[in-house]
Amino acid sequence: MIRLLALVMILATGPAWAAQTRYALDPQGSTVGFAWDFGADEIKGNMPVAQADLALDFANLPNSTVTVAVDVTGAEAGFPFASQAMKGPRVLDAGQYPHITFVSSAIRRDGDGARIDGSITVRGVTRPMVLAAHLYRAEGSATADLSRLTVILTGALSRAAFGADGWSDLAGDEVRLNIRAVLRQVN
Amino acid sequence: MGVRNTPSSFGLVSRTIHWAMAAAILGMLPFGLWLEGQKIGLSNLWLYGLHKSIGMTLLALVLVRIVWHRISPPPHQLTQSIASWQIRAARWAHWALYLLMVLVPLSGWIGSAATGIDVTVWGLTLPSVWPQTEGWDKGGFAAHSILTKLLLAVVLLHFAGALHRAFVHRDRTLTRMIRG
């Protein structure tokens, strides 16, 4: 459905996009996916996006900003018991902390993608985080048409670093993120 | 063959509950001890649900049994030519059995409920009966583990006593639980 958008090519085209372009997240097709270890099994879950604010400057990538909040209360961790445990007080404590937020602080090119440095806040604890980003445009769209994009973000975090280490005897510490964000240009 | 107990025999209800519980407990003790040593994963998650369902059914059965014995008291203990210490031991073993048949599933329920995760029995979600704290979770399961071993010991004692009555004293203690 989508075809790789050579970010390098876009960036190389230079000043045609000299300012930030604002994008809104299209919930249709966007998922905040994550994977965690349950014994020998890898379990996949997802969380709905509560809010996303993306301003991309393709000519000057460091001028881009990304702010995303996900809704912990709507999270699914793979199967019902795991979802309850994950949203409960020993892990994400969704009652007290209904959102996880990520705010970028620096974005730069990294190979054929980008590296996004930022900070993530989980259960009220803020820690630095790095996400790898790959950008794609919609299949069939013209090379210059950046009105609809898909961003794949990957990264990992430690539950213990945020005090979300409940059931550490059953569930692994590392949570691997695989976020697929479908973006629509808003200006 | 009466449904109710009489002063000298067990009725059908008491015997049915006794043997159903005996079979379930004899299955659950090794099953639970084995499960305790397993590493939980997707492939065996359903076994924990099965363990809880059988355990809560056993709790319901022992409560029914206690109520039934208030409605229809069990026959008197056979004491003829039995040493007094053995009579006392048998009484204590029965009290301990009933107490543990209540406490073992109850402690498991408390531990499970304290995790904050739904306790489901045969697909039905039970009400959350206990504060969701890690202390009660760990304490509940620790008590469950210890009480299970005590139950195993008392069950073995009860089993040995029943065989002793049947093959050494040759009285009707065991046969009246089989045939009434």
Interface residues (C-beta under 8 A of the other chain):
Chain A: F38 G39 A40 D41 I43 F79 P80 F81 Q84 A85 G88 P89 R90 G166 L170
Chain B: K39 I40 G41 L42 S43 L45 T115 G116 I117 D118 Q132 E134
